[in-house]
Amino acid sequence: MKYIKLSTSFNFGEVVSVIIASVLLPFLPETPIQLLVEGLLYDFGQLTLPFDNVDAEYLKKPRKFNITSLKNFMLFMGPVSSVFDLLVFAVLLLVFKLKDVATFQTIWFSYSIVSNLLGMHIIRTAKIPFIQSNAHKFVYFSSILLAILGVVIPFTWLGELIGLVPIPAMFMPVIVGVPILYCFVAMIAKKIYIKKYGEWI
């Protein structure tokens, strides 16, 4: 359920972001191959979830797959992540006045990987992550490793192969700072969701 809800919510949010960006921007925010590589890296991070620790409260009663619960989660949390995608677009275009397409696509590529992997820790538990609920060491390790890879790949031959370019240092606060801001907002959204639906994962 963690994997399914994480995937549907983040993918739904990203689809919304791409659609909106495709309408507003004179270029694609990411190319298809960049989206595939980004998704592959993020999925590698999610593959460690079967090893993850499970909160004791979650195991008190049997759980059933509920399509309505999945739909509610996707439609509630997906747009939250999409808002921050659009915030990145706005910062790049309006604050930095960025016009180089390759740099724009590269920043969103790295930002999306870091944001999704960090956001995974907010969504994996109904509690406060890192404080009230700790993930398995495999989950922590893969998240850190893949987030670093997401930032490093644009500087490698693989990045060049898929149309990425080295990221100027001035954009690193966007790649790191916006995901951290997203986590705080997602924590608030999580409380609202639990209060409204009486459940989380």
C-alpha positions as CSV (number, residue, x, y, z in Angstrom):
1,M,0.0,0.0,0.0
2,K,2.9,2.4,0.7
3,Y,4.3,1.7,-2.8
4,I,1.0,2.0,-4.6
5,K,-0.1,5.2,-2.8
6,L,3.3,6.8,-3.2
7,S,3.4,6.0,-6.9
8,T,-0.1,7.1,-7.7
9,S,0.1,10.3,-5.8
10,F,3.5,11.4,-7.1
11,N,2.8,10.3,-10.7
12,F,-0.6,12.0,-10.7
13,G,1.0,15.2,-9.4
14,E,3.7,15.1,-12.0
15,V,1.3,14.4,-14.8
16,V,-0.7,17.5,-13.8
17,S,2.5,19.5,-13.6
18,V,3.6,18.4,-17.1
19,I,0.2,19.2,-18.6
20,I,0.1,22.6,-17.1
21,A,3.7,23.4,-18.0
22,S,3.2,22.1,-21.6
23,V,0.3,24.7,-21.9
24,L,2.2,27.6,-20.4
25,L,5.7,27.0,-21.5
26,P,7.0,27.2,-25.1
27,F,9.0,23.9,-24.5
28,L,8.6,20.6,-22.6
29,P,9.7,20.8,-19.0
30,E,11.3,17.4,-19.5
31,T,11.8,15.2,-22.5
32,P,10.3,11.7,-22.5
33,I,13.7,10.0,-22.0
34,Q,14.4,12.3,-19.0
35,L,11.1,11.4,-17.4
36,L,11.8,7.7,-17.9
37,V,15.2,7.9,-16.3
38,E,13.9,10.0,-13.5
39,G,11.1,7.5,-12.8
40,L,13.5,4.6,-12.9
41,L,15.7,6.2,-10.3
42,Y,12.8,7.0,-8.1
43,D,11.4,3.5,-8.5
44,F,14.7,2.0,-7.4
45,G,14.2,3.9,-4.1
46,Q,10.7,2.6,-3.7
47,L,11.9,-1.0,-4.3
48,T,13.4,-0.9,-0.8
49,L,9.9,-0.4,0.8
50,P,9.3,-4.1,1.3
51,F,12.2,-3.9,3.9
52,D,10.7,-0.9,5.6
53,N,9.6,-0.8,9.2
54,V,5.9,-0.8,9.8
55,D,4.3,1.3,12.6
56,A,2.8,-0.9,15.3
57,E,-0.6,0.8,15.1
58,Y,-0.8,-0.2,11.4
59,L,-0.6,-3.9,12.3
60,K,-3.4,-3.9,14.9
61,K,-6.1,-5.0,12.4
62,P,-6.1,-6.6,8.9
63,R,-6.0,-4.2,6.0
64,K,-8.0,-4.5,2.8
65,F,-7.1,-3.0,-0.6
66,N,-9.6,-0.1,-1.0
67,I,-9.8,1.6,-4.4
68,T,-11.8,4.5,-2.9
69,S,-9.0,5.1,-0.3
70,L,-6.4,5.0,-3.1
71,K,-8.4,7.5,-5.2
72,N,-8.8,9.9,-2.3
73,F,-5.1,9.7,-1.5
74,M,-4.1,10.3,-5.1
75,L,-6.5,13.3,-5.6
76,F,-5.5,14.8,-2.3
77,M,-1.7,14.4,-2.1
78,G,-1.0,14.5,-5.9
79,P,-1.9,18.2,-6.3
80,V,0.2,19.1,-3.2
81,S,3.3,17.9,-5.0
82,S,2.1,19.5,-8.2
83,V,1.9,22.9,-6.5
84,F,5.6,22.7,-5.7
85,D,6.5,21.6,-9.2
86,L,4.8,24.8,-10.4
87,L,6.6,26.8,-7.7
88,V,9.9,25.6,-9.2
89,F,8.7,26.6,-12.7
90,A,7.8,30.1,-11.4
91,V,11.1,30.6,-9.5
92,L,13.1,29.5,-12.6
93,L,11.2,31.7,-15.0
94,L,10.2,34.7,-12.9
95,V,13.1,35.0,-10.3
96,F,16.1,33.6,-12.2
97,K,14.7,34.6,-15.7
98,L,16.0,31.3,-17.0
99,K,15.6,30.8,-20.7
100,D,17.9,28.0,-21.5
101,V,15.8,24.9,-22.1
102,A,18.4,22.3,-21.3
103,T,19.2,23.9,-17.9
104,F,15.5,24.2,-17.1
105,Q,14.9,20.5,-17.9
106,T,18.0,19.5,-15.9
107,I,16.9,21.4,-12.8
108,W,13.5,19.9,-12.8
109,F,14.9,16.4,-13.4
110,S,17.1,16.7,-10.3
111,Y,14.5,18.5,-8.2
112,S,11.9,15.9,-9.0
113,I,14.1,13.0,-7.9
114,V,15.2,14.7,-4.6
115,S,11.6,15.9,-3.9
116,N,10.0,12.5,-4.5
117,L,12.6,10.6,-2.4
118,L,12.4,13.0,0.4
119,G,8.6,13.1,0.2
120,M,8.5,9.3,0.4
121,H,9.6,9.5,4.0
122,I,6.7,11.9,4.8
123,I,4.2,9.6,3.2
124,R,5.5,6.2,4.4
125,T,4.1,6.8,7.9
126,A,1.2,8.5,9.6
127,K,3.6,9.7,12.2
128,I,6.3,12.4,12.1
129,P,9.2,10.8,10.1
130,F,12.7,10.7,11.4
131,I,11.4,11.4,14.9
132,Q,8.3,9.3,15.7
133,S,8.9,6.7,13.0
134,N,12.2,5.6,11.4
135,A,12.5,3.9,8.1
136,H,14.6,0.8,7.6
137,K,18.2,1.4,7.0
138,F,17.9,0.2,3.4
139,V,15.2,2.8,2.7
140,Y,17.4,5.6,4.2
141,F,20.5,4.4,2.3
142,S,18.7,4.1,-1.1
143,S,17.1,7.5,-0.6
144,I,20.3,9.3,0.1
145,L,22.3,7.5,-2.6
146,L,19.6,8.1,-5.3
147,A,19.1,11.7,-4.4
148,I,22.8,12.2,-4.8
149,L,22.7,10.4,-8.1
150,G,19.9,12.6,-9.2
151,V,22.1,15.7,-8.7
152,V,25.3,14.1,-10.1
153,I,23.9,12.5,-13.3
154,P,23.7,15.8,-15.2
155,F,27.5,16.1,-14.8
156,T,28.1,12.7,-16.4
157,W,28.1,11.2,-19.8
158,L,24.7,9.6,-19.1
159,G,23.3,13.1,-18.4
160,E,24.7,14.4,-21.6
161,L,23.3,11.3,-23.4
162,I,19.7,12.2,-22.3
163,G,20.0,15.9,-22.9
164,L,21.0,17.1,-19.4
165,V,23.6,19.7,-18.6
166,P,25.8,20.6,-15.6
167,I,23.7,22.5,-13.1
168,P,25.0,26.0,-12.1
169,A,25.6,26.3,-8.3
170,M,23.1,29.1,-8.0
171,F,20.2,26.7,-8.7
172,M,21.2,24.1,-6.0
173,P,19.1,25.9,-3.3
174,V,16.0,25.3,-5.5
175,I,16.8,21.6,-5.9
176,V,17.3,21.2,-2.2
177,G,15.3,23.9,-0.6
178,V,11.9,23.5,-2.3
179,P,11.7,19.7,-1.4
180,I,12.4,20.6,2.2
181,L,9.6,23.2,2.1
182,Y,7.3,20.6,0.4
183,C,7.9,18.2,3.3
184,F,6.7,20.8,5.9
185,V,3.6,21.5,3.8
186,A,3.0,17.7,3.2
187,M,3.1,17.2,7.0
188,I,0.3,19.7,7.4
189,A,-1.6,18.1,4.5
190,K,-1.2,14.7,6.1
191,K,-2.8,15.9,9.3
192,I,-5.7,17.4,7.4
193,Y,-6.1,14.1,5.4
194,I,-6.1,11.9,8.5
195,K,-8.6,14.2,10.2
196,K,-10.9,14.1,7.1
197,Y,-10.6,10.4,6.2
198,G,-9.5,8.8,9.4
199,E,-6.7,6.9,7.8
200,W,-3.4,7.4,6.0
201,I,-1.6,4.5,4.3
